[in-house]
Amino acid sequence: MTNFWLAIDHADDALFRAPDSADIRPELLDLVADTPGWGIVVRPAQGHGDVRRELACAGLPDIAAVEDLVVPERSTDAVKVGFDDHQGGCASTALAILDRLPGYERVFLEPYCTTPGCLDDLAALGARSRCGGIVLKLKVNDEGLAAIERADLGGAPWVARSDGMSWDDFGARLPRVRSLGARGVMVGRAVWGDTGEAGQDVRLKTIRERMHTIERVFG
């Protein structure tokens, strides 16, 4: 399974509209289907077009507590969920999430917690054999990179999230991100967010070039 994921699961549909009101998501699905080594992150109700099931990830809504988790009918081999449980703690929350999402080959956990030791606990959890398939999705802004540098990830698999950054900012961080141990990226608006006003050919060319830039950094 890939470590390069293009995310189009954002809840704001307006982000995907071109000036002529056309929805660019079908273009992005086709692009990923035609680009070897890339997967797509979609809302469960969206479907994943011609992208193979093993290269599709269901992006679930972020939750504040395990009770908020909405488990979809399974149509992908991977699933992603963001969480920030201020009461239960990251590791116990992650375990409860995993218990509710059985059968997925990979579960991408996106912690929003900034409590010291959170990343250490999640990395240790991922190292346990019964929790195989856990991948952390971590922010790589200044705060996120500082937390990653302080943490003892112990080789736990993780991918970088763009977290609303511009392409220039995110792209400039990729060499450092890789040097810190990231396996890849799960990236959305940083790659496609500023391309909506371009014509279709220019839009797809720009997005494709950015995807190839990511591949070269991690190649």
C-alpha positions in Angstrom: 0.0 0.0 0.0 1.2 3.5 -0.8 2.5 6.2 1.5 1.4 9.0 -0.9 -2.2 10.1 -0.5 -4.1 13.0 -2.1 -6.9 14.1 0.2 -10.2 15.4 -1.1 -12.3 14.6 2.0 -12.6 18.2 3.2 -16.1 19.1 4.5 -16.3 22.4 2.6 -17.6 21.6 -0.9 -16.9 25.2 -2.0 -13.1 24.5 -1.9 -13.6 22.2 -4.9 -15.4 24.6 -7.1 -13.7 26.1 -10.2 -14.8 29.6 -11.3 -17.3 28.1 -13.7 -18.8 26.2 -10.7 -17.5 22.9 -11.9 -16.5 20.4 -9.3 -12.8 19.5 -9.6 -13.0 16.3 -7.5 -13.8 14.0 -10.5 -10.6 15.3 -12.1 -8.6 14.6 -9.0 -10.0 11.0 -8.8 -9.1 10.4 -12.4 -5.6 11.9 -11.8 -4.9 9.6 -8.9 -6.3 6.6 -10.7 -3.8 7.3 -13.5 -0.8 8.0 -11.3 1.1 4.9 -10.0 2.0 5.0 -6.3 -0.7 7.4 -5.2 -3.9 6.8 -3.2 -7.0 9.0 -2.6 -8.6 10.1 0.7 -12.4 10.6 0.3 -15.5 11.0 2.4 -17.1 7.6 2.6 -20.2 8.8 0.7 -18.1 10.2 -2.2 -16.9 6.9 -3.5 -13.4 6.5 -5.0 -14.1 6.4 -8.7 -11.6 4.2 -10.6 -9.1 4.3 -7.8 -8.5 0.7 -6.6 -9.9 -0.2 -3.2 -6.4 -0.8 -1.8 -5.4 2.7 -2.8 -8.5 4.4 -1.3 -8.9 5.7 2.3 -12.1 6.7 4.0 -11.6 10.1 5.6 -14.0 10.1 8.6 -15.1 13.3 10.4 -12.9 14.5 13.2 -14.1 13.5 16.7 -13.9 14.9 20.2 -14.7 11.6 21.8 -15.0 8.0 20.7 -18.8 8.1 21.0 -18.8 10.6 18.1 -17.2 8.1 15.7 -19.5 7.3 12.8 -18.4 3.9 11.4 -19.1 3.7 7.6 -20.0 0.8 5.5 -16.6 -0.4 4.5 -15.6 0.2 0.9 -11.9 1.0 1.3 -8.9 -0.9 2.7 -7.7 2.2 4.7 -9.5 4.6 7.0 -8.4 8.0 8.6 -9.8 9.7 11.7 -8.7 12.8 13.5 -9.3 13.1 17.2 -8.8 15.3 20.2 -10.0 13.7 23.4 -9.3 16.0 26.2 -10.6 13.6 28.8 -9.6 10.1 27.8 -6.0 10.5 26.7 -4.6 9.8 23.3 -3.5 6.2 23.7 -6.8 5.0 25.3 -8.8 6.9 22.7 -6.8 5.4 19.8 -7.4 1.9 21.2 -11.1 2.6 21.4 -11.1 3.9 17.8 -9.3 0.8 16.6 -11.8 -1.5 18.4 -14.6 0.2 16.4 -12.8 0.0 13.1 -11.9 -3.7 12.7 -10.7 -5.3 9.5 -9.0 -2.3 7.9 -5.5 -2.9 6.6 -4.3 0.5 7.7 -5.8 3.0 10.2 -4.4 6.6 9.9 -4.6 8.3 13.3 -4.5 12.1 13.2 -4.0 13.4 16.8 -4.8 17.0 17.5 -3.6 16.8 21.1 -0.5 18.8 22.1 0.0 17.1 25.5 3.6 16.2 26.1 4.2 12.5 25.5 1.1 12.1 23.3 3.2 11.1 20.2 5.4 8.8 22.3 2.3 6.9 23.6 0.8 6.6 20.1 4.1 5.4 18.7 4.4 2.8 21.4 0.8 1.7 20.7 1.6 1.3 17.0 4.5 -0.9 17.8 2.3 -3.5 19.5 1.6 -6.5 17.2 -2.1 -6.5 17.7 -2.3 -3.0 16.5 -0.5 -3.6 13.2 -1.5 -1.2 10.4 -1.5 2.0 12.5 0.0 5.0 10.7 0.2 8.4 12.4 -0.8 11.5 10.4 1.2 14.4 11.9 1.2 18.1 11.2 4.5 19.6 10.1 4.0 23.3 10.8 6.6 24.8 13.2 4.7 23.5 16.3 4.3 20.0 14.8 7.9 19.7 13.7 9.1 20.7 17.2 6.8 18.0 18.7 8.1 15.4 16.3 11.7 16.3 17.1 11.0 16.0 20.9 9.1 12.7 20.6 10.5 9.2 20.7 8.7 7.8 17.7 10.9 4.7 17.6 10.5 4.1 13.9 6.7 4.2 14.1 5.3 4.8 10.6 3.9 8.3 10.0 3.0 10.6 7.2 2.9 14.4 7.0 -0.3 16.4 6.8 -0.3 19.8 5.1 -2.7 21.3 7.7 -3.8 24.2 5.5 -0.3 25.3 4.4 0.4 26.7 1.0 2.3 24.6 -1.5 5.4 26.8 -1.2 5.5 26.4 2.6 4.7 22.6 2.6 7.0 21.8 -0.2 9.9 23.7 1.4 9.5 21.5 4.6 9.5 18.2 2.8 13.3 17.5 3.0 13.3 18.1 6.8 10.1 16.0 7.1 11.7 13.1 5.4 14.9 13.5 7.5 12.7 13.2 10.6 11.4 9.8 9.5 8.2 10.4 7.6 7.2 7.6 5.2 5.2 9.9 2.9 2.4 12.4 2.9 -1.4 12.7 3.2 -1.9 16.1 1.5 -4.8 18.1 0.4 -5.2 21.8 -0.2 -1.4 22.4 -0.3 -1.4 20.5 -3.6 -4.7 21.4 -5.2 -6.1 24.3 -3.1 -4.8 27.2 -5.2 -5.4 25.7 -8.6 -9.2 26.2 -8.9 -9.0 29.4 -11.0 -6.7 27.8 -13.6 -8.1 26.0 -16.6 -8.4 22.3 -16.4 -5.2 21.5 -18.3 -3.1 23.9 -16.3 -4.7 22.8 -13.0 -4.0 19.1 -13.6 -0.5 19.9 -14.9 0.3 21.9 -11.7 -1.1 19.2 -9.4 0.7 16.5 -11.2 4.0 18.4 -11.0 3.6 18.8 -7.2 2.8 15.1 -6.8 6.0 14.3 -8.7 8.0 16.7 -6.5 6.8 14.9 -3.4 7.8 11.5 -5.0 11.3 12.9 -5.7 11.8 14.0 -2.2 10.9 10.6 -0.8 12.5 8.6 -3.6 
